[in-house]
Amino acid sequence: MQKLVKTGLVVAMGLTMTVAGAPLTANAASKTKVLSTRNIASKAVHGRQGNIYSGVKLSKVSHKLKNYRYTTWYATKKAVVKKHGKKAYVTYIKSGAKRGWVYSKYLTNGKAPFNKPKQMKNDLIATNRAALSSGSAKVQDIVNNRDTYSDLGNALVGNDYNWHAEDMRKIQAGLLNIYDVYKGRFSKTQNADLAAMAKKVDALQISDDWDSDASSTLETFSNTLGGLIADL
């Protein structure tokens, strides 16, 4: 009888050890093992899906690529890891203060696509601020409530700026402020021509009311700038 009891205890202890040991085996299998890492020449990449992990062992998610579809990242390292018993390739990427490791299969070489809607929204906000800071009611009225590049650009074309000297000086400041928002956005030739016009506008010394030469210079600049903005 005692022999049977002892045998039962041994079997029970064996089962307990087996059950207790099972999670340890599973945990060991689920750990990520880093097989190799290497530095690479920095290159631009972007992605639309996948997690970005803070460490190469892929244990903590710090960002999600789907939230950065229009962000250009720069890859500087690659690693080979083994996770869940399977080999995988990961890449270290960074953009400003954001950085981490991502499965290489989720990355595409090259810069991210341009987010035109977001850029346009930011530009139109900046344009309104530029007009407001000039103190020109005329320029503020022209740019107010414009929701596309085309709408704004067309509004800058065909205006009469032949006013009192004080008003014209404010228009001068307003147009130059708007130019500062968009300069450098066009072709090389267009940028050069527009820069020359801006320099001429900036040099204007408007002291007389109804200065036709000054108003003509302002109108030419406004028409040219507006036409280019409309085509963005």
Backbone as CSV, one residue per row, in Angstrom:
resi,resn,N_x,N_y,N_z,CA_x,CA_y,CA_z,C_x,C_y,C_z
1,MET,0.833,-1.199,0.000,0.000,0.000,0.000,0.876,1.260,0.000
2,GLN,1.898,1.251,0.888,2.817,2.389,0.951,3.554,2.583,-0.366
3,LYS,3.869,1.431,-1.030,4.573,1.503,-2.321,3.714,2.176,-3.368
4,LEU,2.418,1.880,-3.348,1.500,2.479,-4.317,1.378,3.985,-4.083
5,VAL,1.329,4.375,-2.793,1.226,5.801,-2.459,2.453,6.556,-2.938
6,LYS,3.651,5.954,-2.700,4.899,6.579,-3.144,4.944,6.719,-4.650
7,THR,4.499,5.668,-5.332,4.491,5.704,-6.801,3.584,6.811,-7.300
8,GLY,2.414,6.952,-6.653,1.467,8.004,-7.045,2.043,9.380,-6.841
9,LEU,2.767,9.567,-5.737,3.386,10.863,-5.470,4.433,11.218,-6.510
10,VAL,5.227,10.223,-6.900,6.264,10.442,-7.911,5.645,10.847,-9.234
11,VAL,4.573,10.156,-9.624,3.880,10.472,-10.883,3.300,11.869,-10.827
12,ALA,2.660,12.198,-9.676,2.055,13.519,-9.518,3.102,14.614,-9.593
13,MET,4.242,14.383,-8.937,5.323,15.367,-8.979,5.856,15.544,-10.390
14,GLY,5.925,14.443,-11.118,6.404,14.498,-12.498,5.473,15.304,-13.372
15,LEU,4.149,15.125,-13.171,3.160,15.879,-13.942,3.238,17.361,-13.609
16,THR,3.414,17.639,-12.297,3.511,19.039,-11.869,4.710,19.723,-12.498
17,MET,5.829,19.037,-12.515,7.042,19.600,-13.104,6.880,19.813,-14.594
18,THR,6.177,18.860,-15.234,5.963,18.985,-16.678,5.090,20.182,-16.990
19,VAL,3.984,20.351,-16.246,3.066,21.472,-16.468,3.745,22.790,-16.153
20,ALA,4.478,22.805,-15.033,5.169,24.043,-14.653,6.247,24.409,-15.655
21,GLY,6.867,23.391,-16.249,7.944,23.643,-17.199,7.461,24.066,-18.557
22,ALA,6.190,23.793,-18.879,5.653,24.104,-20.209,5.739,25.580,-20.548
23,PRO,5.286,26.496,-19.649,5.384,27.919,-19.966,6.811,28.377,-20.186
24,LEU,7.744,27.812,-19.436,9.142,28.203,-19.599,9.639,27.863,-20.988
25,THR,9.248,26.690,-21.489,9.638,26.277,-22.832,9.026,27.200,-23.871
26,ALA,7.728,27.555,-23.668,7.034,28.432,-24.609,7.661,29.815,-24.607
27,ASN,7.975,30.337,-23.410,8.586,31.662,-23.321,9.939,31.695,-24.011
28,ALA,10.690,30.637,-23.840,12.009,30.571,-24.470,11.880,30.582,-25.978
29,ALA,10.859,29.878,-26.485,10.674,29.803,-27.938,10.207,31.130,-28.509
30,SER,9.469,31.941,-27.676,8.901,33.187,-28.178,9.887,34.346,-28.123
31,LYS,10.989,34.199,-27.415,11.978,35.266,-27.332,12.654,35.493,-28.679
32,THR,12.987,36.766,-28.923,13.665,37.107,-30.169,15.174,37.003,-29.981
33,LYS,15.803,36.320,-30.889,17.253,36.178,-30.858,17.848,36.969,-32.017
34,VAL,18.794,37.833,-31.723,19.452,38.635,-32.761,20.605,37.823,-33.333
35,LEU,20.498,37.489,-34.619,21.523,36.670,-35.266,22.677,37.511,-35.796
36,SER,22.350,38.697,-36.318,23.407,39.573,-36.841,22.872,40.984,-37.042
37,THR,23.755,41.966,-36.987,23.414,43.358,-37.286,24.547,43.967,-38.102
38,ARG,24.204,44.943,-38.920,25.236,45.622,-39.712,24.772,47.033,-40.054
39,ASN,25.716,47.936,-40.166,25.425,49.299,-40.594,25.321,49.346,-42.110
40,ILE,24.466,50.224,-42.613,24.330,50.410,-44.057,24.405,51.901,-44.369
41,ALA,24.692,52.219,-45.608,24.684,53.618,-46.031,23.263,54.157,-45.901
42,SER,23.127,55.337,-45.334,21.807,55.923,-45.111,21.033,56.054,-46.421
43,LYS,19.794,55.579,-46.417,18.962,55.702,-47.617,17.524,56.007,-47.228
44,ALA,16.831,56.740,-48.087,15.447,57.136,-47.830,14.505,55.959,-48.056
45,VAL,13.554,55.796,-47.148,12.533,54.754,-47.260,11.210,55.312,-46.740
46,HIS,10.127,54.632,-47.060,8.825,54.987,-46.502,7.977,53.730,-46.406
47,GLY,6.878,53.817,-45.676,6.025,52.647,-45.504,4.608,53.035,-45.145
48,ARG,3.680,52.086,-45.323,2.267,52.353,-45.075,1.682,51.462,-43.980
49,GLN,2.393,50.407,-43.596,1.876,49.514,-42.571,3.032,48.879,-41.804
50,GLY,2.690,48.269,-40.674,3.708,47.628,-39.852,4.044,48.436,-38.613
51,ASN,4.498,47.749,-37.589,4.892,48.404,-36.340,6.351,48.836,-36.377
52,ILE,6.639,49.891,-35.639,8.016,50.322,-35.420,8.339,50.014,-33.960
53,TYR,9.353,49.204,-33.744,9.713,48.761,-32.395,10.887,49.573,-31.863
54,SER,10.883,49.802,-30.560,11.944,50.611,-29.956,13.285,49.888,-29.927
55,GLY,13.266,48.554,-29.879,14.501,47.782,-29.831,14.550,46.695,-30.880
56,VAL,15.733,46.202,-31.173,15.908,45.200,-32.217,15.263,43.864,-31.850
57,LYS,14.991,43.642,-30.561,14.343,42.396,-30.153,12.825,42.449,-30.314
58,LEU,12.321,43.587,-30.820,10.916,43.721,-31.226,9.938,43.436,-30.096
59,SER,10.233,43.929,-28.920,9.372,43.653,-27.767,8.393,44.783,-27.449
60,LYS,8.719,46.019,-27.857,7.867,47.156,-27.525,7.608,48.020,-28.758
61,VAL,6.314,48.226,-29.072,5.927,49.054,-30.221,5.973,50.526,-29.814
62,SER,6.694,51.333,-30.574,6.784,52.765,-30.279,5.977,53.617,-31.257
63,HIS,5.824,53.148,-32.493,5.052,53.874,-33.504,4.426,52.875,-34.467
64,LYS,3.500,53.372,-35.283,2.899,52.555,-36.339,3.086,53.275,-37.672
65,LEU,3.586,52.574,-38.661,3.875,53.203,-39.952,2.638,53.792,-40.615
66,LYS,1.461,53.221,-40.352,0.244,53.729,-40.993,-0.037,55.185,-40.612
67,ASN,0.517,55.622,-39.496,0.341,57.013,-39.066,1.373,57.953,-39.679
68,TYR,2.291,57.405,-40.468,3.369,58.208,-41.067,3.525,57.887,-42.550
69,ARG,2.404,57.778,-43.248,2.440,57.416,-44.675,3.174,58.444,-45.523
70,TYR,3.182,59.698,-45.077,3.823,60.758,-45.856,5.159,61.191,-45.248
71,THR,5.699,60.353,-44.391,6.984,60.653,-43.750,8.116,59.890,-44.433
72,THR,9.178,60.585,-44.731,10.376,59.937,-45.272,11.290,59.566,-44.110
73,TRP,11.623,58.287,-44.044,12.533,57.779,-43.021,13.900,57.521,-43.656
74,TYR,14.908,57.390,-42.816,16.241,57.060,-43.313,16.738,55.800,-42.611
75,ALA,17.008,54.777,-43.420,17.472,53.489,-42.902,18.985,53.520,-42.751
76,THR,19.479,53.086,-41.584,20.924,53.118,-41.327,21.491,51.787,-40.834
77,LYS,20.623,50.845,-40.473,21.087,49.535,-40.004,20.135,48.446,-40.477
78,LYS,20.665,47.244,-40.566,19.852,46.067,-40.857,20.233,44.963,-39.874
79,ALA,19.282,44.093,-39.593,19.552,42.984,-38.676,18.773,41.753,-39.111
80,VAL,19.301,40.603,-38.737,18.607,39.330,-38.940,18.261,38.807,-37.551
81,VAL,16.984,38.506,-37.332,16.549,38.018,-36.025,15.791,36.704,-36.191
82,LYS,15.630,36.018,-35.090,14.843,34.790,-35.082,13.746,34.960,-34.046
83,LYS,12.495,34.960,-34.504,11.347,35.177,-33.622,10.312,34.095,-33.881
84,HIS,9.803,33.493,-32.822,8.861,32.376,-32.941,9.452,31.257,-33.786
85,GLY,10.759,31.104,-33.696,11.421,30.029,-34.416,11.659,30.313,-35.884
86,LYS,11.282,31.517,-36.354,11.434,31.851,-37.771,12.398,33.017,-37.948
87,LYS,13.187,32.952,-38.998,14.143,34.014,-39.299,13.412,35.189,-39.953
88,ALA,13.787,36.411,-39.584,13.177,37.613,-40.155,14.241,38.690,-40.323
89,TYR,13.968,39.618,-41.246,14.895,40.717,-41.529,14.252,42.026,-41.064
90,VAL,15.001,42.813,-40.318,14.488,44.075,-39.801,15.454,45.205,-40.143
91,THR,14.907,46.418,-40.183,15.694,47.598,-40.555,15.500,48.690,-39.511
92,TYR,16.581,49.372,-39.185,16.517,50.499,-38.249,16.296,51.775,-39.050
93,ILE,15.227,52.513,-38.707,14.893,53.735,-39.438,14.751,54.899,-38.463
94,LYS,14.939,56.109,-38.991,14.759,57.292,-38.149,14.292,58.471,-38.993
95,SER,13.534,59.353,-38.332,13.065,60.589,-38.951,12.908,61.608,-37.831
96,GLY,13.815,62.549,-37.760,13.799,63.495,-36.651,14.026,62.761,-35.336
97,ALA,13.122,62.995,-34.376,13.247,62.341,-33.066,12.657,60.940,-33.060
98,LYS,11.938,60.580,-34.112,11.308,59.252,-34.191,12.287,58.249,-34.788
99,ARG,12.360,57.075,-34.180,13.277,56.052,-34.672,12.880,54.692,-34.133
100,GLY,13.387,53.638,-34.745,13.107,52.292,-34.265,13.330,51.247,-35.340
101,TRP,12.969,50.003,-35.010,13.165,48.861,-35.901,11.840,48.424,-36.501
102,VAL,11.862,48.066,-37.776,10.652,47.637,-38.468,10.996,46.464,-39.376
103,TYR,10.048,45.570,-39.572,10.278,44.474,-40.509,10.568,45.051,-41.893
104,SER,11.650,44.612,-42.494,12.099,45.171,-43.775,11.051,45.039,-44.872
105,LYS,10.212,44.021,-44.806,9.212,43.788,-45.848,8.180,44.909,-45.928
106,TYR,8.075,45.715,-44.872,7.092,46.794,-44.864,7.644,48.105,-45.428
107,LEU,8.895,48.127,-45.824,9.517,49.363,-46.292,9.669,49.390,-47.806
108,THR,9.521,50.586,-48.364,9.724,50.816,-49.794,10.840,51.837,-49.950
109,ASN,11.755,51.588,-50.855,12.858,52.527,-51.077,12.351,53.831,-51.677
110,GLY,12.988,54.923,-51.314,12.628,56.224,-51.861,11.867,57.084,-50.864
111,LYS,11.727,58.351,-51.198,11.033,59.290,-50.325,9.530,59.046,-50.341
112,ALA,8.877,59.451,-49.264,7.429,59.266,-49.134,6.694,60.143,-50.138
113,PRO,5.486,59.739,-50.539,4.707,60.564,-51.466,4.351,61.905,-50.833
114,PHE,4.155,62.908,-51.662,3.840,64.263,-51.208,2.392,64.334,-50.735
115,ASN,2.182,64.871,-49.563,0.835,65.019,-49.004,0.303,66.402,-49.380
116,LYS,-0.217,66.527,-50.598,-0.649,67.832,-51.096,-1.767,68.454,-50.266
117,PRO,-2.810,67.708,-49.880,-3.876,68.334,-49.083,-3.364,68.980,-47.795
118,LYS,-2.477,68.287,-47.092,-1.942,68.825,-45.841,-1.068,70.042,-46.112
119,GLN,-0.211,69.960,-47.150,0.664,71.077,-47.489,-0.153,72.298,-47.882
120,MET,-1.209,72.077,-48.681,-2.046,73.190,-49.128,-2.746,73.857,-47.947
121,LYS,-3.253,73.054,-47.030,-3.913,73.603,-45.844,-2.951,74.466,-45.043
122,ASN,-1.745,73.972,-44.830,-0.740,74.733,-44.080,-0.343,76.012,-44.809
123,ASP,-0.217,75.922,-46.139,0.161,77.097,-46.929,-0.913,78.182,-46.873
124,LEU,-2.176,77.777,-46.949,-3.264,78.757,-46.937,-3.372,79.440,-45.573
125,ILE,-3.112,78.694,-44.519,-3.081,79.297,-43.183,-1.940,80.308,-43.100
126,ALA,-0.769,79.918,-43.608,0.394,80.810,-43.595,0.149,82.049,-44.449
127,THR,-0.578,81.880,-45.556,-0.888,83.007,-46.439,-1.775,84.023,-45.731
128,ASN,-2.775,83.542,-45.019,-3.658,84.447,-44.281,-2.898,85.197,-43.193
129,ARG,-1.989,84.511,-42.535,-1.173,85.173,-41.511,-0.262,86.227,-42.133
130,ALA,0.271,85.900,-43.311,1.152,86.839,-44.011,0.402,88.105,-44.396
131,ALA,-0.828,87.931,-44.871,-1.644,89.084,-45.254,-2.016,89.913,-44.032
132,LEU,-2.363,89.231,-42.953,-2.772,89.922,-41.727,-1.632,90.753,-41.152
133,SER,-0.426,90.212,-41.183,0.719,90.914,-40.592,1.098,92.173,-41.364
134,SER,0.667,92.263,-42.623,0.989,93.445,-43.432,0.104,94.630,-43.088
135,GLY,-1.054,94.368,-42.493,-1.992,95.432,-42.171,-2.797,95.914,-43.357
136,SER,-2.670,95.245,-44.509,-3.388,95.661,-45.716,-4.763,95.002,-45.784
137,ALA,-5.811,95.813,-45.667,-7.173,95.289,-45.777,-7.414,94.732,-47.176
138,LYS,-6.791,95.350,-48.173,-6.949,94.916,-49.563,-6.408,93.501,-49.745
139,VAL,-5.193,93.262,-49.289,-4.575,91.943,-49.441,-5.309,90.903,-48.595
140,GLN,-5.742,91.283,-47.401,-6.495,90.354,-46.560,-7.790,89.939,-47.240
141,ASP,-8.449,90.884,-47.873,-9.699,90.584,-48.573,-9.459,89.642,-49.752
142,ILE,-8.326,89.799,-50.424,-8.005,88.955,-51.579,-7.799,87.501,-51.163
143,VAL,-7.086,87.279,-50.070,-6.711,85.906,-49.698,-7.700,85.235,-48.753
144,ASN,-8.611,85.994,-48.191,-9.529,85.438,-47.198,-10.461,84.383,-47.798
145,ASN,-10.654,83.289,-47.046,-11.582,82.203,-47.413,-11.216,81.498,-48.719
146,ARG,-9.960,81.415,-49.042,-9.514,80.633,-50.205,-9.158,79.234,-49.726
147,ASP,-9.671,78.211,-50.405,-9.443,76.848,-49.915,-8.642,75.963,-50.855
148,THR,-8.159,76.513,-51.980,-7.285,75.758,-52.880,-6.210,76.692,-53.437
149,TYR,-5.141,76.103,-53.955,-4.106,76.907,-54.610,-4.692,77.677,-55.789
150,SER,-5.544,77.004,-56.549,-6.144,77.627,-57.729,-6.987,78.834,-57.342
151,ASP,-7.787,78.671,-56.306,-8.649,79.758,-55.840,-7.817,80.952,-55.384
152,LEU,-6.787,80.683,-54.605,-5.921,81.759,-54.116,-5.173,82.427,-55.260
153,GLY,-4.579,81.614,-56.134,-3.801,82.167,-57.233,-4.624,83.058,-58.143
154,ASN,-5.815,82.591,-58.489,-6.683,83.382,-59.364,-7.124,84.681,-58.694
155,ALA,-7.271,84.652,-57.363,-7.679,85.857,-56.640,-6.586,86.922,-56.647
156,LEU,-5.331,86.507,-56.798,-4.217,87.459,-56.824,-4.021,88.105,-58.194
157,VAL,-4.729,87.596,-59.184,-4.582,88.093,-60.562,-5.656,89.142,-60.863
158,GLY,-5.234,90.222,-61.548,-6.186,91.206,-62.055,-6.661,92.236,-61.051
159,ASN,-5.884,92.511,-60.031,-6.284,93.506,-59.027,-5.734,94.889,-59.358
160,ASP,-6.463,95.909,-58.939,-6.025,97.296,-59.113,-5.424,97.772,-57.792
161,TYR,-4.123,98.084,-57.809,-3.448,98.502,-56.587,-3.114,99.997,-56.575
162,ASN,-3.705,100.772,-57.461,-3.414,102.202,-57.560,-4.243,102.956,-56.521
163,TRP,-3.689,103.062,-55.290,-4.403,103.644,-54.162,-3.562,104.747,-53.525
164,HIS,-4.021,105.133,-52.335,-3.239,106.094,-51.553,-1.892,105.473,-51.187
165,ALA,-0.903,106.315,-50.979,0.460,105.837,-50.744,0.542,104.879,-49.551
166,GLU,-0.129,105.220,-48.455,-0.076,104.360,-47.268,-0.662,102.982,-47.559
167,ASP,-1.782,102.961,-48.276,-2.401,101.682,-48.636,-1.488,100.872,-49.553
168,MET,-0.845,101.536,-50.490,0.035,100.840,-51.426,1.257,100.255,-50.716
169,ARG,1.750,100.961,-49.706,2.886,100.423,-48.948,2.483,99.152,-48.191
170,LYS,1.262,99.130,-47.689,0.764,97.933,-46.998,0.552,96.783,-47.986
171,ILE,0.065,97.118,-49.182,-0.092,96.102,-50.233,1.274,95.538,-50.606
172,GLN,2.242,96.436,-50.732,3.624,96.033,-51.023,4.110,95.015,-49.987
173,ALA,3.913,95.317,-48.710,4.338,94.412,-47.634,3.568,93.096,-47.683
174,GLY,2.271,93.180,-47.960,1.447,91.976,-48.012,1.859,91.025,-49.118
175,LEU,2.125,91.557,-50.301,2.533,90.714,-51.428,3.895,90.074,-51.173
176,LEU,4.804,90.831,-50.588,6.127,90.270,-50.279,6.031,89.188,-49.200
177,ASN,5.134,89.382,-48.238,4.927,88.357,-47.209,4.393,87.063,-47.815
178,ILE,3.456,87.198,-48.744,2.893,86.014,-49.407,3.958,85.333,-50.259
179,TYR,4.761,86.134,-50.930,5.860,85.574,-51.721,6.782,84.729,-50.853
180,ASP,7.050,85.186,-49.635,7.925,84.437,-48.727,7.374,83.050,-48.408
181,VAL,6.057,82.900,-48.435,5.439,81.595,-48.159,5.718,80.610,-49.292
182,TYR,5.773,81.116,-50.528,5.828,80.231,-51.699,7.151,80.260,-52.468
183,LYS,8.072,81.102,-52.099,9.300,81.207,-52.890,10.069,79.888,-52.878
184,GLY,10.662,79.590,-54.028,11.417,78.349,-54.169,10.578,77.152,-54.555
185,ARG,9.271,77.317,-54.763,8.381,76.186,-55.043,8.248,75.885,-56.539
186,PHE,8.775,76.727,-57.358,8.501,76.622,-58.790,9.741,76.154,-59.556
187,SER,9.696,76.244,-60.879,10.851,75.808,-61.660,12.018,76.767,-61.431
188,LYS,13.197,76.346,-61.838,14.395,77.157,-61.634,14.251,78.528,-62.290
189,THR,13.756,78.550,-63.520,13.582,79.810,-64.243,12.511,80.670,-63.593
190,GLN,11.389,80.046,-63.229,10.297,80.784,-62.592,10.733,81.363,-61.250
191,ASN,11.479,80.593,-60.486,11.973,81.088,-59.195,12.881,82.298,-59.380
192,ALA,13.749,82.228,-60.394,14.679,83.332,-60.650,13.929,84.589,-61.085
193,ASP,12.959,84.423,-61.989,12.173,85.572,-62.466,11.375,86.201,-61.329
194,LEU,10.772,85.339,-60.509,9.954,85.836,-59.404,10.815,86.537,-58.354
195,ALA,12.011,86.010,-58.115,12.925,86.636,-57.153,13.343,88.026,-57.629
196,ALA,13.559,88.166,-58.936,13.925,89.472,-59.496,12.777,90.466,-59.334
197,MET,11.554,89.992,-59.554,10.380,90.856,-59.380,10.226,91.269,-57.920
198,ALA,10.422,90.302,-57.017,10.285,90.592,-55.589,11.305,91.637,-55.149
199,LYS,12.499,91.551,-55.689,13.541,92.525,-55.362,13.134,93.922,-55.826
200,LYS,12.511,93.983,-56.993,12.059,95.266,-57.540,10.927,95.843,-56.692
201,VAL,10.011,94.974,-56.270,8.899,95.414,-55.421,9.429,95.904,-54.075
202,ASP,10.382,95.178,-53.521,10.946,95.536,-52.216,11.660,96.886,-52.264
203,ALA,12.186,97.225,-53.427,12.941,98.478,-53.572,12.044,99.698,-53.781
204,LEU,10.748,99.489,-53.966,9.833,100.610,-54.211,9.806,101.570,-53.025
205,GLN,9.895,102.860,-53.320,9.746,103.913,-52.314,8.458,104.659,-52.641
206,ILE,7.366,104.234,-52.034,6.048,104.782,-52.385,5.718,105.936,-51.447
207,SER,5.694,107.131,-52.000,5.405,108.320,-51.187,4.241,109.135,-51.734
208,ASP,3.878,108.901,-52.987,2.802,109.669,-53.609,1.552,108.822,-53.778
209,ASP,0.391,109.447,-53.585,-0.867,108.769,-53.868,-0.988,108.527,-55.364
210,TRP,-1.672,107.452,-55.700,-1.957,107.131,-57.095,-0.683,107.082,-57.942
211,ASP,0.334,106.445,-57.414,1.609,106.281,-58.124,1.444,105.152,-59.140
212,SER,1.246,105.513,-60.389,0.934,104.519,-61.421,2.098,103.563,-61.688
213,ASP,3.320,104.063,-61.602,4.479,103.185,-61.829,4.582,102.131,-60.717
214,ALA,4.396,102.572,-59.483,4.451,101.643,-58.353,3.317,100.632,-58.429
215,SER,2.122,101.112,-58.744,0.972,100.202,-58.820,1.160,99.186,-59.938
216,SER,1.755,99.609,-61.055,2.007,98.693,-62.164,2.987,97.592,-61.752
217,THR,4.020,97.977,-61.003,5.003,96.994,-60.523,4.349,96.002,-59.563
218,LEU,3.504,96.500,-58.670,2.793,95.636,-57.724,1.850,94.679,-58.444
219,GLU,1.142,95.206,-59.429,0.165,94.383,-60.154,0.844,93.294,-60.978
220,THR,1.969,93.633,-61.610,2.712,92.632,-62.387,3.212,91.512,-61.478
221,PHE,3.737,91.899,-60.329,4.228,90.917,-59.357,3.089,90.035,-58.849
222,SER,1.975,90.653,-58.512,0.814,89.917,-58.003,0.267,88.957,-59.050
223,ASN,0.184,89.407,-60.298,-0.322,88.558,-61.385,0.580,87.344,-61.609
224,THR,1.884,87.591,-61.619,2.837,86.499,-61.857,2.822,85.494,-60.707
225,LEU,2.872,86.011,-59.478,2.845,85.142,-58.301,1.546,84.343,-58.250
226,GLY,0.434,85.013,-58.525,-0.860,84.331,-58.499,-0.957,83.229,-59.532
227,GLY,-0.461,83.502,-60.739,-0.507,82.487,-61.787,0.293,81.248,-61.428
228,LEU,1.445,81.442,-60.791,2.284,80.305,-60.398,1.658,79.514,-59.248
229,ILE,1.088,80.224,-58.279,0.434,79.542,-57.153,-0.750,78.720,-57.643
230,ALA,-1.497,79.256,-58.596,-2.681,78.551,-59.114,-2.326,77.212,-59.736
231,ASP,-1.099,77.084,-60.231,-0.671,75.848,-60.905,0.031,74.849,-59.981
232,LEU,0.136,75.159,-58.700,0.790,74.234,-57.773,-0.001,72.928,-57.642
